[in-house]
């Protein structure tokens, strides 16, 4: 909608307009420090991946707009929750056999 600040999802997202008309006023009203729009993307990805969303579904990559899952994996792989219980059990079993 020309002449308004309404977000129109039928057009390419205007980050500068969003930052100027929504993000900065919201940060000021909340007493939060300035941040970039990209910081919101990182926060979003961090929250989604920390909740153990299924990486094989490519959902987070798709939602982030990444063309390839490897992009998401490369940037955010340190956030994936890992279960090392099997490895610990195998190591413990190895140590018991050595005694």
HUPE-V71483 format. One record per residue. N is the residue number from 1. RES is the residue in one small letter. SS is DSSP state (H for helix, E for strand, L for the rest). PSI is psi in whole degrees, -180 to 180 (999 if undefined). Layout:
{{N,RES,SS,PSI} {N,RES,SS,PSI}}
This chain:
{{1,x,L,107} {2,x,L,139} {3,x,L,-2} {4,x,L,171} {5,x,L,15} {6,x,L,133} {7,x,L,125} {8,x,L,108} {9,x,L,2} {10,x,L,-5} {11,x,L,164} {12,x,L,135} {13,x,L,126} {14,x,L,97} {15,x,H,-42} {16,x,H,-44} {17,x,H,-43} {18,x,H,-45} {19,x,H,-46} {20,x,H,-44} {21,x,H,-19} {22,x,H,-55} {23,x,H,-55} {24,x,H,-46} {25,x,H,-38} {26,x,H,-41} {27,x,H,-44} {28,x,H,-46} {29,x,H,-30} {30,x,H,-10} {31,x,L,19} {32,x,L,155} {33,x,L,162} {34,x,L,145} {35,x,L,163} {36,x,L,159} {37,x,H,-38} {38,x,H,-30} {39,x,H,-35} {40,x,H,-38} {41,x,H,-44} {42,x,H,-41} {43,x,H,-46} {44,x,H,-51} {45,x,H,-43} {46,x,H,-46} {47,x,H,-43} {48,x,H,-44} {49,x,H,-30} {50,x,H,-18} {51,x,L,14} {52,x,L,37} {53,x,L,146} {54,x,L,108} {55,x,H,-30} {56,x,H,-20} {57,x,H,-11} {58,x,L,11} {59,x,H,-50} {60,x,H,-42} {61,x,H,-44} {62,x,H,-45} {63,x,H,-33} {64,x,H,-15} {65,x,L,16} {66,x,L,134} {67,x,L,-29} {68,x,L,142} {69,x,H,-30} {70,x,H,-29} {71,x,H,-49} {72,x,H,-45} {73,x,H,-41} {74,x,H,-43} {75,x,H,-39} {76,x,H,13} {77,x,H,-29} {78,x,H,-11} {79,x,H,-12} {80,x,L,133} {81,x,L,130} {82,x,L,143} {83,x,L,108} {84,x,L,9} {85,x,H,-42} {86,x,H,-42} {87,x,H,-42} {88,x,H,-44} {89,x,H,-45} {90,x,H,-39} {91,x,H,-43} {92,x,H,-42} {93,x,H,-40} {94,x,H,-44} {95,x,H,-38} {96,x,H,-36} {97,x,H,-31} {98,x,H,-22} {99,x,L,999}}
